[in-house]
Amino acid sequence: MADTVLYEVSDGLATITLNRPEAMNAMNVETKVAFRDAAQAAAADDAVRAILLTAAGDRAFCVGQDLKEHIGLLAADRESGSGGTMSTVREHYNPIVRALTGAAKPVVAGVNGVAAGAGFGFALAADYRVVADTAAFNTSFAGVALTADSGISWTLPRVIGPSRAADLLLFPRSISAQEAYELGIANRLVPVGEVRAEAEKVARALAAGPTLAYAALKESVAFGLTHSLEETLEKEDELQGRAGASEDHAIAVQAFVNKEKPKYLGR
């Protein structure tokens, strides 16, 4: 895996670190490939019970597409007539977002700085966001004559509502960490120097929790957003049956009776 993305698994927690601080963790092709591979590996690994997405440096989480590289790729497209540059959405961004949102385990993002364009989308693909009080968010796409990608046209309206999402997409602007918290984009605000530690603390707590129950919660919420109440009630019944048959549920009930803290196995 390229050193532009670091990947580590420890005690059930997979940590993916975007590692191009000198470029504000912008997505060049090498980084996109490595990020995609890491996200898919973490999602598929049964030994991983939570995923932490973070970034090196304190200026940026990810500013999206590396526009310096992008200019060269667009020029090559014009010469060849291939138009292949924009296939990055299909080849890289979509698999990354699918892996994070579809992972049967919780995903935590530690947003240490600017999250713009696809970087904003990746942060929204997480289930929980710990955000530096100096961070900022920007949709950016319309500012470079592009439409939304990285799932943001799906995630952003669900987090802040369609009207506010339309405003931020049509008129890109920098959203402060405080405004992001008020809008529900940030779950927790911390000083910039504490983002990594706090996000890891949250992620490790989730990695030690009832993994199957967390997976069912993710599935249930996603299902409920696009289905009727009656269909969602049926889905809840199905998922509760699955959770109720898990070892972790038996462990939790016994621990409650014994007035002990449960030690979950993730199964």
N, C-alpha and C positions, 0 to 999 in steps of 0.2 A: 504494500500500500504506500502511496506517495506520502512524503513527509509534510505535504500541505494539509493533510488531515491525519490526526493522531487517533488511534483506536486502542482502548484498553478495557479489559474485563477483570473486575475484582469484586469478590463476594456478591455475585449476582448483579452487579451494576456494570453496564457497558457505558463507557465515556467516549463520546465522539467530540474531538476538539478541532475546530477550524483553525488552521495554523499558518495564515499568511498576514500577520499583523502589519507588516510593512506595506501591504496593499489593502488595508482595512478589511482583510478576509474576503476580498472579492473572489468571485467564482470564475477562474479560468478553466479550461477543459480538464487539465490534470486534477484540479481540486474537485470538480463536479464528479468525475469518475470515481475518485477515492471516497468522496462523501456518499455517493450512491451505494458503493460496495459496502461501506461501513454500516450504513443505515439498514441495508438488507441483511447483512450478517447479524446485526444486533436483534433485528426483528425475528429472524429465523432460529436463533440459538435458544433452546429451551433452558439452558443454564442462566440466561440473562433474564432477570426479573424486573428490571427497570432500565431506562435509557436516559443518560444525561447528555444533552447537546450544549456545548459551550464553545468559547472562542478565545484565542490568544490575544494578549494586549488589553488596553483599556479604552481604546478609541472607538472600536467598532465590533459589533457582533458579526455582521456580514452586510456589505453594501450591494449585494446582488451581483449581477453580471460584471465581469472585468471588461470595461468598455474599451480599454487600450487594446486588448487582444481582439475584442469584438470588431473593432474597426478594420483590422487586418483580415479577419475572416470574411467580413462582408465584401471587402475588395476582391478577395480570392473568389468568392461566389460570383461576383459580377464578371470576372474574367472567364470563369469556367461555365457560367450559366447554371450552376448546380442548385443554388439556393439551400445548401445543406446546413448552413449555420444555425438557422432557426429550428432545426431538428433537435437542438439541445433540450427543448421543452419536453419532447417525447422521450428522448434517450436518457436524460439526466434528471431534470426537475420533477417530472411526474413520478418516476420510480422512487425518488427520495421522499416525496410527500406521501405516496402510498405506503411506503415502509413505516414511516413515523405514525401516521394516523391509523393505519391498519394493524400496528403491532399489538399483540395480545398481552400488553404490559404497559404501564404508565411511562410517559415521556416527559421529562422536565427540561426546559430551556433556561440557561443562565445567560441573560442578555446583558452584556457588559458595556455596550456602547450603541452606536448607530445600527439600526436594523432597517435596511431600505430595499425596495424592490423584492427580489426573491428572498433576500435575508429576512424581510418582514414576513413573507409567506412561510419560511421555515420555522420561524418563532411561533407563528400561529398554528402550525402543524403539531406542536407540542400540546400536551394536556395541561401543563402548568408552567407559568413563566415567572421566574425570579428576575427582577429587572433592576439595574443600577439606577440610582436617582439622578444620574447625569446622562442616561441613555435617551435616545430619540428614535422615533419611527417615521417612515415616509414610504408611501406606496410607490412613488417615483415613475411608474410606467408611462403615464401620459406625458410626463415631462420629457421623455425621449421618444415620443410618438409610437409607443407600444401599448398593447392591451395587457390585461392581467395574466399572470401565470403563477406557478408554484402554489396553486390551489387557493390563492387569496380571494378570488371571486366567489369561492364557496365558504371559506373559513371566516373572512372578515365580516360579511353580513350576519353570520350566525353569532359572532361575538358582540358586535356593536349595533346591529340592526341594518336593514337595507338602505335606509335613507342616509344615515351617517356614512355608511360604506361608500355609497355613490358620491357623496361630497368629497371624501378623501381620495377616491380613485379619479374623479374628474378634475379636481383641483389639488394636486399633490402639495403637501406642506409638511413641515417638520412638527411632529407631535411630541411634546415633552413627556418625560417619564411620569410626571404627576397627572397630566391629562390622560395618558395611557392607562394609568391606574383607575382614574375616574370613569373611563370608558369601559373598563373590564379587560383591556388588552394585557395589562400587567396584573398578576395575582398578588405579588409581594414586591415592595420597594425596599432596597437596601443600599448603603453606601457602595460606591463603585469597587472599592478594595475588598468588599465582603461578598461580592456576587458569587464567585466560584465556590467559596466555602459554604455559603447558605444554600445554593442550588444543589451542591453535593449532599448536604445534610438532608434536604427534602427528598432527593432521589434515593439516598440510602435507606431512609425510613420507608419509602415505598417499596424498595427492593426486598425489604424484610417483611413486607405485609402479605396479605392474602392475594396472590397474583391472579388466580382464576376469577376472584370476585372483581378485581380491578378491570380485568379484560372484559368481563360481562358488563360492568358499568359503562365502559367505553362503547361497547357494542349497542347497549340499550339506548344510550343518549343519541348516538348517531342514527339509530333506527327511528327513534321517536321524532327526530327533526323532519323526517320525510314521509311519515306514515300517520294514519289516523289514530285516535285514542284507542279504538277497539283493537286495531292491529298491534299497537304498542303494548296493550295489556296482555295480549297473547304472547308477544315476544318476552315480556317480563316473566310470564309463567314459565316459558321454556328455559330462560336463562336462570331463573331462581331454582328450578329443578336441578340444573347442572351444578350450580354453586352449592346447593344443599347436599349434593352427593360427594362433595370434595372432602379430602382429608382435612384441609384447613378449617372447614366449617365444624367438623367434629372436634378438632383441636381447640377452636375458639369457644365452643359451648362448654367443653370440659374445663377449660381455663377459667371461664366465667363462674362456673359452679365452685371451682376450687379457689376462687379469688386470686388467680395468678395471671401474669402477663403471658398471652399466647406466644408460642414460638412456631411461626408458620413455616411450612415446607414448600409452599408455592405449587401445591398440587391437590 
